[in-house]
């Protein structure tokens, strides 16, 4: 079952109904959502786990890795504990700047189950030597004092960009602490026209249009990293503000019409943050109401499939899987080669690797 991102207010009720009739209910979502850079309040996630003891969280924190948290543990783990009902997956192909994937759980039995029956372990190959060497170099940076310096520099650039959007009246979908900025432009013609004008001034920005986003909700997706200087960030956002009126006029839309198209893209408890940066910790008042808690009465159900994380929705998957996270133990990680070709978020480390085209690999025995 999929709950649209803008309708997450009803997720607690949906999870409550499923928890009464299924063995396990998995709530799958992003730690940091890839398009707008928003994230769910910690209070909301705690309320989900409190619905019933058979509710679990499956978090994809690919876009929160490295730039946040102690030693780059990621945005999610910097604000939410890894409990026995939480599974975290993340990518090394974004801010970590190499390649591969990571699974973090407390129950080693669950990790072993994933290793035995999980598709990525059966149908992927090991990291290439070059990727492995780059990962070691990046890991050394993460374990050194240099990472904290890079994270602090990035936080300054993020705060600067948020302030510029407010001062220059740039239509940012949501202002928060993530290094991802989505400038709302609406029609795809406006998106490409703005990108072309910025390109002519020496700025390369990512365009987001249909089918990655709905046809009327296009925009620029800007990812800032620690290497960008304050002068570069200032110049980019001033250029956007300079071209914005003429771009919208050229395609025949107004600011109000663009704003109307983006109404409802965020859940109500995040809309208050559209003009002010959010904080890691969330107050209970920032989360939707908690449904009445009912005893869990699990019955068999088919194993549910979930869409790939990174979409603008969250998947709630009831399953009858018998793997249980009951005993905390040391965190376990497992790496597998990532097939994702999504764009990078902010890069906090200097490790790099040259990539070739993906090659088809035969299944390992």
N, C-alpha and C positions, 0 to 999 in steps of 0.2 A: 504494500500500500504506500502511495506517495502523497505527502502533504505539501502543497505548494509553499514556497518560501514566505510569501506574503500572508499566508493563512496559518502560520505556526501557532497562533493563539489557540487553535483547537487541537493541537498535537497532544496535549495532556489528556484530553477527553478520549481521543482516539486510542492512545496507548492504554488508558484505563480499561476500555472495552475489550481490547485484544488480550490484555493481561489476565482477564477472567476466563478466557477460553483457550489459551495456548500455553504450552510449556515454557517457551521463552519468547520475548519480544525484543527485537534489536532495533534501536533508534540510530540510524546511520546519518551522519551529517559531516560537514567540513569543519575543521578547527578554525580556519579563516577561509571565507568564501572567495573563490578565485576571481570573480568578475568585479564585485564592488568592494572587496576587502573587509566586509563586515563579519561579525562573529556573534554567536549566541551567548547571552549572559550566563555566567557560572550559576547564578541562582535558578535560571530556567532548567539547566541540565541537572542540578540537584533535585529540583522538583520532579523531573522525569524519573530519576532513580527512586524517589520516594513513593511513586505511585504504587509499586508492588515489588516484591523481592525477585521476581522473574524478569524484570526489565533491565536491559543492558545497553550500553553505549558503544557504538562503533564509530570512531573519530578518524577522519582523514585530515591530517595536519600538514599536508605537503606544502601549503603556502605560508605556514607559520614557522617552518624549520629554520634554525640557525640565527635569524635576525632577532629572535626573542628568547628569553630564558637563560638560566645559568648554563654555561658551556653550550649554548645553542640548542637546548633541549626542545625548544619550540614554544609557540605562543600558547597552545592548549595546556601543556604541562606546567607552564609558568603561572597558571591561575587555577588549575583544577588538579586534584590528586589522582594518581593512577590507582584506582581501587580494583577489587577482584571482579567487578562487573563492568569494567572498562577495557576495551581493546583499542589501541592506538596504532594506526599505520601512517607512514610518512614516506617522503621521497628524498633521495639525495641528489636529484636532478635539477633542483631549483636553487635555493640560497646556499645549499651545501656545495653546489657548483661542480658535481661530478656525475654520478649515475648510480642506479640501484634503488632498492626499497628496503624499508625497515618495518618490522612488526614488534610492538612492545606490549607485553602482557605480564600479569603476575603469576598466572597458573601455567606451569611448564607443560602440563598435560594438554591444555588447549593449544599451545604452540605446536606440540607434537602432532595433534590431530590435523592442524592446518598443513603441516609439513607432509603428512601422509596423503591427504586427499585434496589439498589445494592445487588449483590449476597452475599458478605461476611457478610452483616448485617442480611440477612434472614436465612442463612444456617451455621452460626457459633455460638459458645457459648461464654459466658463471660470468662474473665481471671480466672484461678484457684486462690484460696486464696494465695497459695505459690508464684505464679507468681506476683500477685498483691502486696504482701509484698515486694518482691525483686524489683519491679518497684518503689515503694515508696522509698526504700533505695537508689536506683540508682538516682532517681530524686533529693534526698537531696544532693548527691554528686555533681550533675550537678549545683545545686544552691549554692554550697559552693566554697570557694577559692581553694579547693583541685583539682577541675577539671582543672583549668588553669595550675596547677603544672604538672598534668598528661599529658595534651596536650603538654606542653613544653618539657617534657621528651620524648614523642613520636616523636616530630619534630626532636629532636637531633638524635634519633635512625634512622629515615628516612633519614636524611642528611648523616649519617654515612654509611648506606647501599648503597645509591646512589654513594657516594665517593668510596667505596670499589669496586663496580661494574666497575667504570671507571678505577681505578688503577689496578685492577686484570684482566681487559679485559673479564669480565663476560658478556655474550650476553643477556642483559636486553632489553626487547621489547621497553619499554619507561621508561625514568626516570622522575619522577614528585614528587609532594608533598604528594601523597597518600601512606598509609602504605601497599600497595599491590605491590608485585614485581613478574613479570613473567619472568623466565629464559628460553630462547628459546633453545630447544634441538631437535626439529623436530620429528624424528621417536619415536614411543611409546617404542621401545626396549631401546632406550637411556634414556628415562624418567624413566622407572622402574629400570634400572641398576643404574642410579645416585641416585635414592631414596633408593635403597638397600644399597649402599655404605655409604650414609649419615646415614642411620639407624644404621649401624654397628658401627658408631662413636658416636651414641647417639643423632642424630638429626632427628626429625620427621617433614617431609615436605609434603605438599599436591601435589599429582600428577594430571596433567591435560592432558587427552588423549581423543581419540575418544570414544564416540560420543559427549562429552562435547565441544571438539574442533575438527577441521578437522584432519584427520589421519596423515598428514605430518606437523602439527603445534602443537605438544605436547610440554610440558615443566613443570617446577616446578612453582607452585603458592605459594609464600611465603608471609604470613601475619605477620607483626611485631606488637607487642603491647607494652604498656608502662611498662610492667613488665619485659620485656627482658632487660638484662644488655648490656652495651657496649661490654664487653668481650664475651658474647654469640653471639651477632651479628657479631663481628669480627671473631670468630671461625667458624661460619657457612659459611660465604662467602669465607673464606680462604679454607675451606674444599671443597666447590664447585669448586673453581679455581684449586685446586690440582687434583681433579678427572676428570675434564672436558676433557683434552686431551685424556686420556685413555678410557673414556666412549665413546667419539665420534669415536675413532679408533676401538673400539670393535664392533661397529655396522656398520662400514664402511662408515661413512659420514665425511665431512669436515666442518669447520666453515663457509666457503663461501656457501656451499650447504644449510646449515641450514638458513643462512641469506637470501638466495634467496627464501626459502619457506615462510618467513615472510614479504616479500615485498608486500606492498599494504594492510596490515591488518589495517593500520591506515589511516584516511583521510589525504590528502596532507598537510593541515594546521596544523597537529599534528606531522608530520614526522620530522620536524626540532627539536622537543623536545625529540627525541629518545635518545640523549646522554647528555642532560642537563635538570635539573629539571625545570618544568613549574612553572609559577606564577599564583596566583588566578586571577588577572586582566589580560586581554588580549588586546593587541593593535589592532586597526582596520586592520593593515596589516597582522595579523595572521588569518584572517577570509576570506572565499571565497568571490568572487564578489557578489554584491547584484543585483538581476534581476530588470528589469524595473517595477516599481510599476504600477499596473493597478487597476481601480475601481472594487470593489467587486460587483458581480451580483449573489447573492445567488439564487439557485433553489433547489427544494427538492432532497434529496439523501438518500439512505438507511444508517442505522446506521452501522458504520464500527467497526470491532473487531480488537483488537490489541494483539500482542503476549506478553507474560509476560516479564517484564523488567528484565534485567540481561543478555540478549542475546547480541550478537555482531552485532546488527542492531538497527535501529530506525524506529518506526512505524509512518506513517502519515495517520491519520484516518479522512476522511471527514464524517460529520454527519449532521443530520437534527434536532438534539436535540434543544429544545427551551429554555433550561436553560441558562440564560445569566449572565455573571459576570459584572454587570454594576455599582454596588454601593459598594465602599470600606466600610468595617466594620471591627470590631475587628477580629483577626484571630481565627478561630474555629478549634478545633481538635476533632476527634472521634477515639476511640480505638476499635479494634476488634481482636480477636484471630488470630494469624498468623499461616498459615499452611506450611510456608516455612521451609525446612530442609537444606537450603544452609549453607555452612561453614561460620563461623564468620569472620569478618574483625577485625581490631585492637580493643582491649578492653581497654577503658580508664577509666572504673569504676570498682570497686571491688565487686559490687553486683553480686551474682550468684544465680541460681536456679537449682534444680535437675529436669530433665525432664523424663517423662515416655513415652511409646509408644503412638502415636496419637490414640485417640479413636473416633470411628464414633459417630456422634451426629445427632439426629433427628432435622429436621427444627423447628425453633421457630415460634410460631404463632404471 
